[in-house]
Amino acid sequence: MEDQRRSPAHHAVEHEDAETLAQLLDAGADPNEVEGGLTLLTHAIDAEGDGAMQTETPLTVHTTAVLLAFGADPELADPRGETPMTVAEHYGHELAIRLLKRHLPGETSRND
């Protein structure tokens, strides 16, 4: 039962539950929390990408967007050295890539 050992925020990310994630972050959860070798943001992008691959459905970006809106650091690497951008590029997650670019320092005015 891996989910029982996860923090509430990582549990919400794993299940792509953006509403619960937003409530947790609004109540003070750290948007840059690291657990199980993943930041919340790298976990969100991985869960979105892996979920789309497993279900053969379009990629979503809900949890990534919530984390960025609550101040998650788009450059923060996880303990393995993976950045949110490298995870997004691995999955070809163009929605996440565009969101990350808009949240990178000096990139806010770009429209790609």
N, C-alpha and C positions, 0 to 999 in steps of 0.2 A: 504494500500500500504506500507507494512513493508519495502520492498527493498528501497524505496525512503528515508527512515530515516537511512539506513545503510551507513557506510563509504564506499568509493569505494573499499577498500581492502576486507571488510567483504562481500560486494556485489559480488565481484569476487569469493571469497571462497564459498559463498552460491550456486553459479552457476557453481562451479568447473571449472572456467575459469583460468587455470594456466598461460596462456600467458599474459592476462591482469594483473593478480596478480604479475607476474614477472616484468612487466613494472612499476607497481606502487611501488614495493619494490625497484627497481633500481632507481626510481626517488626520493626515500627518505621516503616512507611509513614505519612505524615502524612494524617490523615483530612480535613484542610482544604486539601489540595494543589489548586493551580489550574493548569490546562493547557488550551490551546486555547480560552481564553475561558470555561471552565467550572470551577467547584469540583467536587470529587468528588460532593458531595451534589446539586448542580443537575444534574450529568451523570447521576447515577443515576436521579433522578426523570424526567428527559427520556428516558432510554433505556427506562425502564419504560413511560412513557406512549406514546412513539413505537412501541415494540415491540408493545404491545397494539393500537394503531391499525392497524399494518401487517398483523398476523396475525389481527386480529379475535378475539383471545383476551382473557380477563379480565386486568385489571391485576394485577401482582405488586408486592410491596414488599420483597423479600428484600435487595437491595443497599442500599436506603434504611435498612432496619432495622439492617443490619450497620454501616453508617457511623455512625449515631446511637449504637449501642452502643459504638463505639470512640471516641466523643467529637467527632464532626463537629459544627460549629457550625450550628445550625438557622437562625440569622439571618444568616450570612455570605453576602453578595451576591457574585455573580461579577463579573468586570471590566465587564460590560455593565450592571450594576445589578440583575440578576435575582436575587431571593432564592429559596431552596428553596420557600417558600410560594407565590410567584407562579407558579413553574413547575408546581407541583402543582395549583394552581387552574386554570391554562391547560388542563391535561389532564383536569380533573375527577377527579383522583386522590385520592379520599376516604380511602383507606388511608394514603397518605403524609401527607395533611393532618392526620389524627388523630394519627399518630405525631409529626409536627412539633409540633403543639400540646402534646403531652405532654412535649416536650423544650424548650419555650420557657420562659425564666425566669418564675416565678410561675404557670405553667400546669400543673404536674405533677399537681395533684389533680383536674383537670377530667376528666370522663368523656364528652365529646362526640366 
